[in-house]
Amino acid sequence: MSLNAKRTHSELSDSECNGRTKLQAANGGHFDSSDEEVSFVEEEIVEEPINNAQWQTTISKVVSSVVSIHFSQVAPFDCDSALVSEATGFVVDSELGIILTNRHVVGAGPFVGYAVFDNHEECDVIPIYRDPVHDFGFLKFDPKNIKYMQVCALELKPSLAKVGSEIRVIGNDAGEKLSILAGFISRIDRNAPDYGELTYNDFNTEYIQAAASASGGSSGSPVVNIDGHAVALQAGGSTEASTDFFLPVNRILRALNCIRAKKAVTRGTIQTQWILRPYDECRRLGLTPDREADARKQFPDRIGLLVAETVLREGPGDNKIKEGDTLISINGELIASFIQVDDILDRSVGQTIELLIQRGGKDIKVSCEVGDLHAITPSSYLEVCGATFNELSYQMARFYAIPVRGVFLSSASGSFNFDSKEKVGWIVDAIDNQETPTLETFIEVMKKVPDRKRVTVRYHHLTDQHSPHVASVYIDRHWCSEFRIYERNDTTGIWDYKNVADPLPPLPEVSHEAKFIDLSIDNKQLAKLSRSLVMVSSISPIPLDSLSAEPRKASGLVVDANQGYVVVSRRVIPHDCLDVFVTIADSVILPAEVTFLHPTQNYAVVKYDPALVLAPVETPKLSFARMKRGDKAHFIGYTHNNRLVSSDTKVTDISSLSVPSNLIPRYRATNLEAIGIDCNVSSRCNSGILADDDGTVRALWLSFLGEIQDGKEKVYLMGLDMADLKSVIDLLKEGKKPRINIVDAGFGSISVAQARIRGVPEEWISKMEQESENRLQFMNVTRVSFTNEKDKLYPGDVILCVGGKLVKEMRDLDGIVTSGEGANEEQVLEFKLVRNGKIVDLSVKTREINETSHFAIFAGCILQAPHHAVLQAMMDIPSSVYCTFRGQSSPATQYGIAATNFITHINEIETPDLDTFVKVVKTIPDNTYCKIRLVTFDNVPFAISLKTNYHYFPTAELKKDPSSGKWIENELNKTDARSD
């Protein structure tokens, strides 16, 4: 029977809509083959009914010791991702204030949390110990903070865990405050459950098995007997059966006694993983009959012996112990359980032990020096360039029997975002052509790398040691300026940090030569268009405007080679809080700046310095005559692997449309006249151009960001006529900054039949039929953006004319393009429309859409004024403080702020705008609660209390300087919990 294993804490999902949904965390994996046959005691053992009254008395006493743990693992560390979750723990020392729970709850990395007792009193908890291997850890609280109940401790009794014993699992099951689950112990000697690779797994210990059907949130629950003693610790379960796995409390009790005595919890290792195998399997691996007889006589209740499964290279057991060796004794003591091995190793750190093993029917004695298990378990990590690194841990190395050394990338993000899908398991072998065998060496190399430099990185994945990768990375020390080492402090429970080095200034840009390869087609005019196409890429470290922070790239068209202007899809340049680069001839990478962002038509203009490249970049011939259905053209575009292709085509359709809106409002193209073509290769190209035979560019081929469906981002491919860019391009060539005022509404097309039904007079229908050339349609209003104006359009309005001109297509409703020089004069358009069957004359004010130029970071969420997509989607704006993103392990997630929420009040002080919000939160002390009133995207008000944590989640704001165009960061709340 093949089953999957799961851990049993309850992880909070990062729900984008309400922020208060809880999902059960289930990590997939498989049991070891020796554990495939599972017996259920309920069917085999018949016992006399136990007095329910006695169980009730026991449970009433136990519940006062059980706590619900609400916690955040605030940073990715080793194999653990950052998360917010809930679990269970129980008090094991009421005087010292010690709570026992699982290691995967305490985590190997930074932890912030609080405990909720049975009477709903809360108190902060700090981690004071997490075992390097076994799935347990201790949290500490101040007993004085629990004032209204008597805190009782449960006594650990490892010897009472016996097959057939009836038990109760009392904990925070499935996110509930308290659940009581019953079961019987069926096994006490199963191997540790396997949760899969690249995640935490317990090993070198027996586990207890029972059927209790525990689920998410019950991790760390006490497993108690009828007398109220804790005989085991809930750790995991099966996803396919009602089977649960409990950790014995033998080694837990020893660790607790060390902590009580203020002694170090010594942990020894010879870097060998053992597994319990039945005697029959041991015999097949070379166990002799006499050794089997001795073991069976010494340990009549045991089913087998320990067999070496993994021996780490360069470890104490390397070249001494081999996989498949059967362990007979250590220091003359016969061995049949992991508990015996742990006891000997923990007492022998730094000493030499003698092991007797059997290999191929022969006794072999080996001597090994016992190492310190804590020394090969990382207790610090490095944060630089938006990524985190730590020394490779024993936990990760043992999966692949490799030496415990190397630079482990615990968060593949920022400059080191090697793979968008695989975030865990990368090892950095060299950077900037220098080997990095240790984290210390890596730090020294990174100190000398200037900001904005592109360096070569050699790396590999733990799951594929035979395939090294080489890539170039862009060193970001300006957006991601932190270069810190965090070190665990078990006294305070906080990871202290110190700054390693300030960023070195970027190297000056130098000029390079580049050679274009013309297209391999007979038409020389078309072949030369490769000299007008460049690759535009962006690196966005901040998820602004509800858009994910990820690198994007597509080809752009050079519209002015002398000044360096390039037009590209806005999917690549969603906003200007990012770094932009222009790659010319696939040879020279140049920095660029964002010059213009069109609010509705999906294109942006960036500018590079032409003096930095010596290459025949050409300004193509541009035609501003509109394309028509049936026009022949030549398609030239870049495939997804950046290969330039071409094909003859023709225009099949010109449609009035808007890209569908997303559940979470984000930029989308609206009110377009989109060109469709008949071309097989265009569907494989996310960017390109349409040109005539003489090389005249007629349209851009752009990728349009669409809605998210089933977790995947939908992308539309369409053409945009160059005529729609004429006014902007003309101003740019004159050295002026374009400014666009638009009627901020969504439009769609309806047929003449629908227009007649809505009350459009016959004289206007006749006029439309006489003047239309491509298609018969009327434009109607589909959506109106938020505005305080009284005279405004309404959904359902049918547009007849604007400024006396008949509206036949979307482009007749284009905005008014003006120069950015001087004050922006208010523009008014005169509409004639049909509303409710009557003709109405309406003066509609246009407005300029301002891009985001100010945002704040508070409690791990990004707050900004509602961006244009939000205004497009809402009729009423509760506040100008809008949450566009929240970190997955942030206080915002833990306490219930979600993306798309509006913050209206802080501590009952109204926060109508971001400046007011920043002033208020600056006064909130660290580690204190504040009351926040919010409104959801659906206009549902609610209130929360949130506890600040400025050590891990400081408050900051970024503003764009209008004169220089640079973003200026200001950290508002600083803490003193640093080690520097």
Rosetta blueprint (number, residue, H / E / L):
1 M L
2 S L
3 L L
4 N L
5 A E
6 K E
7 R E
8 T L
9 H L
10 S E
11 E E
12 L E
13 S L
14 D L
15 S L
16 E L
17 C L
18 N L
19 G L
20 R L
21 T L
22 K E
23 L E
24 Q E
25 A L
26 A L
27 N L
28 G L
29 G L
30 H L
31 F L
32 D L
33 S H
34 S H
35 D H
36 E L
37 E L
38 V L
39 S L
40 F L
41 V H
42 E H
43 E H
44 E H
45 I L
46 V L
47 E L
48 E L
49 P L
50 I L
51 N L
52 N H
53 A H
54 Q H
55 W H
56 Q H
57 T H
58 T H
59 I H
60 S H
61 K H
62 V H
63 V L
64 S L
65 S L
66 V E
67 V E
68 S E
69 I E
70 H E
71 F E
72 S E
73 Q E
74 V L
75 A L
76 P L
77 F E
78 D L
79 C L
80 D E
81 S L
82 A L
83 L E
84 V E
85 S E
86 E E
87 A E
88 T E
89 G E
90 F E
91 V E
92 V E
93 D E
94 S L
95 E L
96 L L
97 G L
98 I E
99 I E
100 L E
101 T E
102 N L
103 R H
104 H H
105 V H
106 V H
107 G L
108 A L
109 G L
110 P L
111 F E
112 V E
113 G E
114 Y E
115 A E
116 V E
117 F L
118 D L
119 N L
120 H L
121 E L
122 E E
123 C E
124 D E
125 V E
126 I E
127 P E
128 I E
129 Y E
130 R E
131 D L
132 P L
133 V L
134 H L
135 D L
136 F L
137 G E
138 F E
139 L E
140 K E
141 F L
142 D L
143 P H
144 K H
145 N H
146 I L
147 K L
148 Y L
149 M L
150 Q L
151 V L
152 C L
153 A L
154 L L
155 E L
156 L E
157 K L
158 P H
159 S H
160 L H
161 A L
162 K L
163 V L
164 G L
165 S L
166 E E
167 I E
168 R E
169 V E
170 I E
171 G E
172 N L
173 D H
174 A H
175 G H
176 E L
177 K L
178 L L
179 S E
180 I E
181 L E
182 A E
183 G E
184 F E
185 I E
186 S E
187 R E
188 I E
189 D E
190 R E
191 N E
192 A L
193 P L
194 D L
195 Y L
196 G L
197 E L
198 L L
199 T L
200 Y L
201 N L
202 D L
203 F L
204 N L
205 T L
206 E E
207 Y E
208 I E
209 Q E
210 A E
211 A L
212 A L
213 S L
214 A L
215 S L
216 G L
217 G L
218 S L
219 S L
220 G L
221 S L
222 P E
223 V E
224 V E
225 N L
226 I L
227 D L
228 G L
229 H L
230 A E
231 V E
232 A E
233 L E
234 Q E
235 A E
236 G E
237 G E
238 S E
239 T L
240 E L
241 A L
242 S L
243 T L
244 D E
245 F E
246 F E
247 L E
248 P E
249 V L
250 N H
251 R H
252 I H
253 L H
254 R H
255 A H
256 L H
257 N H
258 C H
259 I H
260 R H
261 A L
262 K L
263 K L
264 A L
265 V L
266 T L
267 R L
268 G E
269 T E
270 I L
271 Q L
272 T E
273 Q E
274 W E
275 I E
276 L E
277 R E
278 P E
279 Y H
280 D H
281 E H
282 C H
283 R H
284 R H
285 L L
286 G L
287 L L
288 T L
289 P H
290 D H
291 R H
292 E H
293 A H
294 D H
295 A H
296 R H
297 K H
298 Q H
299 F L
300 P L
301 D L
302 R L
303 I L
304 G E
305 L E
306 L E
307 V E
308 A E
309 E E
310 T E
311 V E
312 L L
313 R L
314 E L
315 G L
316 P L
317 G L
318 D L
319 N L
320 K L
321 I L
322 K L
323 E L
324 G L
325 D L
326 T E
327 L E
328 I E
329 S E
330 I E
331 N L
332 G L
333 E E
334 L E
335 I L
336 A L
337 S L
338 F H
339 I H
340 Q H
341 V H
342 D H
343 D H
344 I H
345 L H
346 D H
347 R H
348 S L
349 V L
350 G L
351 Q L
352 T E
353 I E
354 E E
355 L E
356 L E
357 I E
358 Q E
359 R E
360 G L
361 G L
362 K E
363 D E
364 I E
365 K E
366 V E
367 S E
368 C E
369 E E
370 V L
371 G E
372 D E
373 L H
374 H H
375 A H
376 I H
377 T L
378 P L
379 S L
380 S E
381 Y E
382 L E
383 E E
384 V E
385 C L
386 G L
387 A E
388 T E
389 F E
390 N E
391 E E
392 L L
393 S L
394 Y H
395 Q H
396 M H
397 A H
398 R H
399 F H
400 Y H
401 A L
402 I L
403 P L
404 V L
405 R L
406 G L
407 V E
408 F E
409 L E
410 S E
411 S E
412 A L
413 S L
414 G H
415 S H
416 F H
417 N L
418 F L
419 D L
420 S L
421 K L
422 E L
423 K L
424 V L
425 G L
426 W E
427 I E
428 V E
429 D E
430 A E
431 I E
432 D L
433 N L
434 Q E
435 E E
436 T L
437 P L
438 T L
439 L H
440 E H
441 T H
442 F H
443 I H
444 E H
445 V H
446 M H
447 K H
448 K L
449 V L
450 P L
451 D L
452 R L
453 K L
454 R E
455 V E
456 T E
457 V E
458 R E
459 Y E
460 H E
461 H E
462 L L
463 T L
464 D E
465 Q E
466 H E
467 S E
468 P E
469 H E
470 V E
471 A E
472 S E
473 V E
474 Y E
475 I L
476 D L
477 R L
478 H L
479 W L
480 C L
481 S L
482 E L
483 F E
484 R E
485 I E
486 Y E
487 E E
488 R E
489 N L
490 D L
491 T L
492 T L
493 G L
494 I L
495 W E
496 D E
497 Y E
498 K E
499 N E
500 V L
501 A L
502 D L
503 P L
504 L L
505 P L
506 P L
507 L L
508 P L
509 E L
510 V L
511 S L
512 H E
513 E E
514 A L
515 K L
516 F L
517 I L
518 D L
519 L L
520 S L
521 I L
522 D L
523 N L
524 K H
525 Q H
526 L H
527 A H
528 K H
529 L H
530 S H
531 R H
532 S H
533 L E
534 V E
535 M E
536 V E
537 S E
538 S E
539 I E
540 S L
541 P L
542 I L
543 P L
544 L L
545 D L
546 S L
547 L L
548 S L
549 A L
550 E L
551 P L
552 R E
553 K E
554 A E
555 S E
556 G E
557 L E
558 V E
559 V E
560 D E
561 A L
562 N L
563 Q L
564 G L
565 Y E
566 V E
567 V E
568 V E
569 S E
570 R L
571 R L
572 V L
573 I L
574 P L
575 H L
576 D L
577 C L
578 L L
579 D E
580 V E
581 F E
582 V E
583 T E
584 I E
585 A L
586 D L
587 S L
588 V E
589 I E
590 L E
591 P E
592 A E
593 E E
594 V E
595 T E
596 F E
597 L E
598 H L
599 P L
600 T L
601 Q L
602 N L
603 Y E
604 A E
605 V E
606 V E
607 K E
608 Y E
609 D L
610 P H
611 A H
612 L H
613 V E
614 L E
615 A L
616 P L
617 V L
618 E L
619 T L
620 P L
621 K L
622 L E
623 S L
624 F L
625 A L
626 R L
627 M L
628 K L
629 R L
630 G L
631 D L
632 K E
633 A E
634 H E
635 F E
636 I E
637 G E
638 Y E
639 T E
640 H L
641 N L
642 N L
643 R L
644 L E
645 V E
646 S E
647 S E
648 D E
649 T E
650 K E
651 V E
652 T E
653 D E
654 I E
655 S E
656 S E
657 L E
658 S L
659 V L
660 P L
661 S L
662 N L
663 L L
664 I L
665 P L
666 R L
667 Y L
668 R L
669 A L
670 T L
671 N L
672 L E
673 E E
674 A E
675 I E
676 G E
677 I E
678 D L
679 C L
680 N L
681 V H
682 S H
683 S H
684 R H
685 C E
686 N E
687 S E
688 G E
689 I E
690 L E
691 A E
692 D L
693 D L
694 D L
695 G L
696 T L
697 V E
698 R E
699 A E
700 L E
701 W E
702 L E
703 S E
704 F E
705 L E
706 G E
707 E E
708 I E
709 Q E
710 D L
711 G L
712 K E
713 E E
714 K E
715 V E
716 Y E
717 L E
718 M E
719 G E
720 L E
721 D E
722 M H
723 A H
724 D H
725 L H
726 K H
727 S H
728 V H
729 I H
730 D H
731 L H
732 L H
733 K H
734 E L
735 G L
736 K L
737 K L
738 P E
739 R E
740 I E
741 N E
742 I E
743 V L
744 D L
745 A E
746 G E
747 F E
748 G E
749 S E
750 I E
751 S L
752 V H
753 A H
754 Q H
755 A H
756 R H
757 I H
758 R L
759 G L
760 V L
761 P L
762 E H
763 E H
764 W H
765 I H
766 S H
767 K H
768 M H
769 E H
770 Q H
771 E H
772 S L
773 E L
774 N L
775 R L
776 L L
777 Q L
778 F E
779 M E
780 N E
781 V E
782 T E
783 R E
784 V E
785 S L
786 F L
787 T L
788 N L
789 E L
790 K L
791 D L
792 K L
793 L L
794 Y L
795 P L
796 G L
797 D L
798 V E
799 I E
800 L E
801 C E
802 V E
803 G L
804 G L
805 K E
806 L E
807 V L
808 K L
809 E L
810 M H
811 R H
812 D H
813 L H
814 D L
815 G L
816 I E
817 V E
818 T E
819 S E
820 G L
821 E L
822 G L
823 A L
824 N L
825 E L
826 E L
827 Q L
828 V E
829 L E
830 E E
831 F E
832 K E
833 L E
834 V E
835 R E
836 N L
837 G L
838 K E
839 I E
840 V E
841 D E
842 L E
843 S E
844 V E
845 K E
846 T L
847 R E
848 E E
849 I L
850 N L
851 E L
852 T L
853 S L
854 H E
855 F E
856 A E
857 I E
858 F E
859 A L
860 G L
861 C E
862 I E
863 L E
864 Q E
865 A L
866 P L
867 H L
868 H H
869 A H
870 V H
871 L H
872 Q H
873 A H
874 M L
875 M L
876 D L
877 I L
878 P L
879 S L
880 S L
881 V L
882 Y E
883 C E
884 T E
885 F E
886 R E
887 G L
888 Q L
889 S L
890 S L
891 P H
892 A H
893 T H
894 Q H
895 Y H
896 G L
897 I L
898 A L
899 A L
900 T L
901 N L
902 F E
903 I E
904 T E
905 H E
906 I E
907 N L
908 E L
909 I E
910 E E
911 T L
912 P L
913 D L
914 L H
915 D H
916 T H
917 F H
918 V H
919 K H
920 V H
921 V H
922 K L
923 T L
924 I L
925 P L
926 D L
927 N L
928 T L
929 Y E
930 C E
931 K E
932 I E
933 R E
934 L E
935 V E
936 T L
937 F L
938 D L
939 N L
940 V L
941 P E
942 F E
943 A E
944 I E
945 S E
946 L E
947 K E
948 T L
949 N L
950 Y L
951 H L
952 Y L
953 F L
954 P L
955 T L
956 A E
957 E E
958 L E
959 K E
960 K E
961 D L
962 P L
963 S L
964 S L
965 G L
966 K L
967 W E
968 I E
969 E E
970 N E
971 E E
972 L L
973 N L
974 K L
975 T L
976 D L
977 A L
978 R L
979 S L
980 D L
